[in-house]
Amino acid sequence: MARRPLSILYLHQHFSTPAGSTATRSYAMARALVQRGHAVTIACGQYAGADVGLSGPFRAGRREGRVQGIRIVQFAIPCANAQGLRARSLAFLRFVARCLPLARGGGFDLIIASSTPLTVAIPALASGRPFLFEIRDPWPELPRALGGVPRPVLAAMDRLATAACRRAAAVIGLSEGMAETARARGAGRVEVIPNGCDLDLFGPHIPPWRPPEAASHEVLAVYAGAHGPANGLDLLLDAAALLRGLPLRILLVGEGREKPRLIARARAEGLSHVTFLDPMPKTDLARLFAGAQIGLHLLAPVPAFAELTSPNKLMDMLAAGLPIVSNVPGHAARCLADGPSGIAVTDAAGLAAALAALARDPARRAALGAAARAQAVRRWDRRLQARAFCDLVEEVAARAA
């Protein structure tokens, strides 16, 4: 049966192409929809580390163009993890205000609202059109678990999340834990479509690169991601302090409000085998992973992270064929056990022991890395997730019509 071409508005404030240093799930899903013959408009802001593919000037705080067949509408609204709660909240609300006229008047058949931030659900709810609500990070569940968010803000998030789940034609959760939060809020249709691996961008076919700080004899262990309170990177420096003297270099790539303090701590403690780099485009990160020997997947010890996260960086490392050391239980630990493609740890001593063992055992690194790539190909190929995503979009649109 021939598909009816759809006009789709995809709301994702933090959208990026692979030219940026942040997650590219929405880019991959939008590309898959375009390849099926649908017209996709991405509405986004200016997220730190993102590259949306547009280069022209902003006019009245807006610019637009086409990238890989996707219409991009970008608003001049900077947002970054390093910002405080007030600044980020203001950026979220400004994005809502700019998206409301687009969602109400754009003549779209369907809207996809991809959270975070949770506020992207507001234009979808106000549009009067059928919409899919995608939960990439469950709010307010994670902010509540991390602490530091005022109670009235959490209460407002609760009401918005419940409204989005109940009124969405379907809810997409990136993990079963996220899906359970939607069901608990009264969602009628919930599907789990996890993050996947970009097997073309990452893998053994990519030419390797190593930073000049990494000597040729050193085993390179890479953490790539945000440097914020949720990432718990003091654990990595605690482990690094136990690893002096080994031919092992620990590399941290990314940005966040904790990064200056972490750099100062590493310098004060004489951790000369720890190197910090700025965020880099996904294409450069792929070359770095190809030149590394170990991948690091770390989060702060918050119980909610066990089932309420689906880190894209874990998928990138699996695709690159890196053996992985992770301190995250639940979903991530099961993923590593499935290979087996890595080592699960719980504390700094365990992290140091795992890194030391892998640094001394190239055969074990090779076996775990090969299993990681095989697992990525067998189970986590992003094209499989994109197919399920597109099927759901088309089914929801057909039912609405």
C-alpha positions in Angstrom: 0.0 0.0 0.0 1.4 3.4 -1.0 2.1 5.7 1.9 0.5 9.1 2.1 3.2 11.8 2.3 2.9 13.6 5.7 3.8 17.1 6.8 5.5 16.6 10.2 6.7 19.2 12.7 9.5 17.8 14.9 10.1 19.9 18.0 13.5 19.3 19.5 15.2 22.3 21.1 18.6 20.6 21.2 18.7 19.3 17.6 22.1 18.7 16.0 23.5 17.1 12.9 26.7 14.8 13.2 28.7 18.0 12.6 28.0 18.9 16.2 29.2 17.3 19.4 25.8 16.3 20.9 23.2 13.6 20.3 21.9 13.1 16.8 18.9 10.8 17.3 16.4 13.4 16.0 18.6 14.0 13.0 18.6 10.2 12.2 14.8 9.9 12.7 14.1 13.0 10.6 16.3 11.7 7.8 14.5 8.3 7.9 11.1 10.1 7.6 12.3 12.1 4.7 13.6 9.0 2.9 10.1 7.6 3.2 8.8 10.6 1.3 7.5 12.8 4.2 8.1 16.5 4.6 9.8 17.2 8.0 10.3 20.5 9.7 12.7 20.6 12.7 12.2 23.5 15.1 15.2 24.0 17.3 17.3 26.5 19.3 21.0 27.1 19.7 22.2 24.3 22.0 25.8 24.4 23.1 27.8 21.9 21.0 25.0 21.5 18.4 25.5 22.2 14.7 22.2 22.3 12.8 23.8 22.8 9.4 22.7 26.4 8.8 25.1 29.3 8.3 23.0 32.3 7.3 22.2 35.2 9.5 19.3 35.3 11.9 16.5 37.7 11.0 14.1 38.7 13.8 15.7 35.9 15.9 15.0 33.2 13.3 16.7 31.5 10.3 15.8 28.5 8.2 17.1 26.3 5.4 17.3 22.7 4.2 19.8 20.2 5.4 19.8 16.6 4.0 16.2 17.2 2.8 15.0 18.4 6.3 13.6 21.9 6.7 15.3 23.4 9.7 13.8 26.4 11.6 16.3 27.6 14.2 15.5 30.2 16.7 18.3 32.4 18.3 17.8 31.0 21.8 21.2 29.9 23.3 21.0 27.0 25.9 23.7 25.1 27.6 24.2 22.6 30.4 26.6 25.1 32.0 23.8 27.6 32.5 22.0 27.9 35.8 18.4 26.8 36.4 17.0 30.3 35.8 18.8 30.9 32.5 17.9 27.5 31.1 14.3 27.8 32.2 14.1 31.1 30.4 15.6 29.5 27.3 13.0 26.7 27.4 10.1 29.2 27.8 11.4 31.4 25.0 11.5 28.4 22.7 7.9 27.5 23.6 6.8 31.1 22.7 8.5 30.9 19.3 7.2 27.4 18.5 3.5 28.1 19.4 2.7 30.0 16.1 4.5 27.4 14.1 2.7 24.5 15.7 -0.7 26.2 15.4 -0.4 27.6 11.9 2.0 25.4 9.9 -0.6 23.1 8.5 1.1 20.0 9.8 -0.5 16.5 9.8 1.4 15.5 13.0 3.8 16.9 15.6 6.6 15.1 17.3 7.6 16.6 20.6 11.0 15.3 21.8 11.8 15.9 25.5 14.1 17.1 27.0 13.2 19.8 27.8 9.8 18.8 28.9 8.4 22.2 27.8 8.5 21.1 24.1 5.2 19.4 24.9 3.4 22.8 25.3 3.3 23.8 21.6 2.2 20.2 20.8 -0.6 20.3 23.4 -1.7 23.8 22.2 -1.7 23.0 18.5 -4.9 20.9 18.4 -3.1 18.4 16.2 -2.2 14.8 16.9 1.2 14.4 18.4 3.8 11.9 19.5 5.6 12.6 22.8 9.1 11.2 22.9 10.7 10.8 26.4 14.5 11.0 26.0 15.0 11.9 29.7 12.0 11.6 32.0 11.2 14.9 33.7 10.4 15.6 36.5 11.6 12.1 37.6 15.3 12.8 37.0 15.4 16.4 38.2 13.6 15.2 41.4 16.1 12.4 41.9 19.1 14.8 41.4 17.7 17.5 43.7 18.1 21.2 43.6 14.9 22.0 41.7 12.3 24.0 43.6 9.1 22.1 44.6 6.7 24.4 42.7 8.7 23.8 39.5 8.6 20.1 40.0 4.8 20.3 40.6 4.4 22.2 37.3 6.5 19.6 35.5 4.4 16.8 37.0 1.2 18.4 35.6 2.8 19.0 32.2 4.2 15.5 31.9 0.9 14.0 32.8 -1.0 16.1 30.3 1.5 15.2 27.5 1.4 11.5 28.2 -2.4 11.4 28.4 -3.1 13.5 25.4 -0.4 12.2 23.1 -1.5 9.8 20.3 1.5 7.7 21.4 4.4 8.0 23.8 7.9 6.8 22.9 10.3 5.9 25.7 13.9 5.2 25.1 14.0 2.6 27.8 11.4 0.3 29.5 11.9 2.4 32.7 11.0 5.6 30.8 8.0 3.8 29.3 6.8 2.8 32.8 6.8 6.5 33.8 4.5 7.3 30.9 2.1 4.4 31.7 2.0 5.5 35.3 0.8 8.9 34.1 -2.0 7.4 32.1 -0.6 7.2 28.6 -2.8 5.1 26.3 -0.2 3.9 23.8 3.5 3.5 24.8 6.3 2.1 22.6 10.0 1.6 23.6 12.3 2.7 20.8 15.8 2.8 22.3 18.9 4.7 21.2 20.8 2.9 18.5 24.3 2.7 17.0 25.4 4.7 13.9 27.4 1.9 12.3 28.6 4.1 9.5 29.9 7.0 11.6 31.6 4.8 14.2 33.5 1.6 13.7 36.7 -0.2 12.6 36.6 1.4 9.2 37.2 4.9 10.7 40.8 6.2 10.6 42.2 6.7 14.1 43.3 9.9 15.8 44.9 10.4 19.2 45.6 13.7 20.9 49.3 14.8 21.2 49.2 14.3 25.0 48.7 10.5 24.5 52.0 8.8 24.0 52.2 5.9 21.6 52.8 3.4 24.4 49.9 4.6 26.5 46.5 2.9 26.6 43.9 5.6 26.0 40.6 5.5 28.0 38.0 8.1 26.9 35.1 9.6 28.6 33.0 11.8 26.2 30.0 13.7 27.5 28.7 16.4 29.8 30.8 17.5 32.8 28.0 18.3 35.2 26.8 17.2 38.6 24.8 14.3 37.1 27.9 12.8 35.5 29.8 12.1 38.8 33.3 12.6 37.2 35.0 13.0 40.6 34.8 9.2 40.7 37.0 9.1 37.6 39.6 11.4 39.2 39.4 9.2 42.4 40.3 6.2 40.2 43.0 8.1 38.3 44.7 8.8 41.6 45.1 5.1 42.1 46.5 4.5 38.6 49.7 6.5 38.7 52.6 4.8 37.0 50.6 2.7 34.6 50.9 3.3 30.8 47.4 4.6 30.8 46.0 8.0 29.8 42.5 9.1 30.8 40.9 11.6 28.5 37.7 13.6 29.3 36.0 15.3 26.3 33.1 17.7 26.7 31.8 20.7 28.6 29.7 21.5 31.7 29.6 23.6 34.8 31.8 21.1 36.7 34.7 21.1 34.2 36.7 24.1 35.6 36.6 22.5 39.1 37.6 19.1 37.8 40.5 20.6 35.8 41.7 22.4 38.9 41.4 19.3 41.0 43.4 17.2 38.5 46.1 19.9 38.4 46.3 20.2 42.2 46.6 16.5 42.7 49.3 16.1 40.0 47.2 13.8 37.8 49.4 14.3 34.8 48.0 11.2 33.1 44.5 12.9 32.9 43.8 15.2 29.9 40.8 17.4 29.3 39.6 18.3 25.8 36.8 20.6 24.5 33.7 19.0 22.9 34.3 17.9 19.3 32.1 17.1 16.3 30.8 13.5 16.2 32.9 12.9 13.1 36.1 13.8 15.1 34.9 11.8 18.1 34.6 8.8 15.8 38.3 9.1 14.9 39.2 9.5 18.6 37.2 6.4 19.5 39.0 4.6 16.7 42.4 5.6 18.2 41.4 4.7 21.8 41.5 1.4 23.6 38.8 1.8 26.3 35.5 3.6 26.6 34.2 5.1 29.8 30.5 5.4 30.6 29.9 7.2 34.0 27.0 8.8 35.9 26.6 10.0 39.4 25.3 7.3 41.8 21.7 8.2 41.5 19.4 5.1 41.7 17.0 6.6 39.1 19.7 6.5 36.5 19.6 2.7 36.5 16.4 2.4 34.4 15.6 6.0 33.4 18.5 6.7 31.1 19.5 5.5 27.6 22.8 7.1 26.9 23.7 7.7 23.3 27.4 7.7 24.2 27.2 4.1 25.2 25.8 3.3 21.8 28.6 5.2 20.1 31.3 3.2 22.0 29.6 -0.1 21.2 29.5 0.9 17.5 33.2 1.9 17.7 34.1 -1.5 19.0 35.5 -0.3 22.3 35.5 -2.3 25.5 33.5 -0.3 28.0 33.9 0.3 31.7 30.6 1.6 33.3 29.5 2.4 36.8 25.8 2.6 35.8 23.6 -0.4 37.0 20.4 -1.6 35.4 19.9 -1.0 31.6 23.6 -0.1 30.9 25.0 -3.0 33.0 22.7 -5.5 31.2 23.8 -4.1 27.9 27.5 -4.8 28.8 26.7 -8.2 30.1 24.9 -9.0 26.8 28.2 -8.9 24.8 29.9 -9.3 27.1 31.3 -6.0 25.9 32.6 -4.4 29.1 33.1 -4.3 32.9 30.5 -3.0 35.4 31.9 -1.3 38.5 30.5 0.4 41.6 33.2 2.5 43.1 36.5 4.2 42.5 38.6 1.2 43.6 36.6 -1.0 41.2 36.9 1.5 38.4 40.7 1.7 38.9 41.0 -2.1 39.0 39.0 -2.5 35.8 41.1 0.1 34.0 44.4 -1.4 35.2 43.3 -4.9 34.2 42.3 -3.8 30.7 45.5 -1.7 30.3 47.6 -4.8 31.0 45.6 -7.2 28.8 45.4 -6.3 25.1 43.9 -9.7 24.3 41.0 -9.1 26.6 40.5 -5.6 25.3 40.3 -7.0 21.8 37.8 -9.7 22.7 35.5 -7.3 24.5 35.8 -4.7 21.7 34.9 -7.3 19.0 31.9 -8.4 21.1 30.8 -4.7 21.4 30.9 -4.2 17.7 29.1 -7.5 17.0 26.5 -6.5 19.6 26.0 -3.1 18.0 25.4 -4.8 14.6 23.2 -7.5 15.9 20.9 -5.6 18.2 21.5 -1.8 18.2 21.7 -0.8 14.5 20.1 2.6 14.5 18.4 1.8 11.2 16.2 -0.7 13.0 15.1 1.9 15.5 14.5 4.4 12.7 12.2 1.9 10.9 10.2 1.3 14.1 10.0 5.1 14.6 8.7 5.7 11.1 6.2 2.9 11.3 4.8 4.4 14.4 4.6 7.9 13.0 2.7 6.6 9.9 0.4 4.5 11.9 -0.5 7.3 14.3 -1.1 9.7 11.3 -3.3 7.1 9.5 -5.4 6.6 12.6 -5.8 10.4 13.1 -6.8 10.9 9.5 
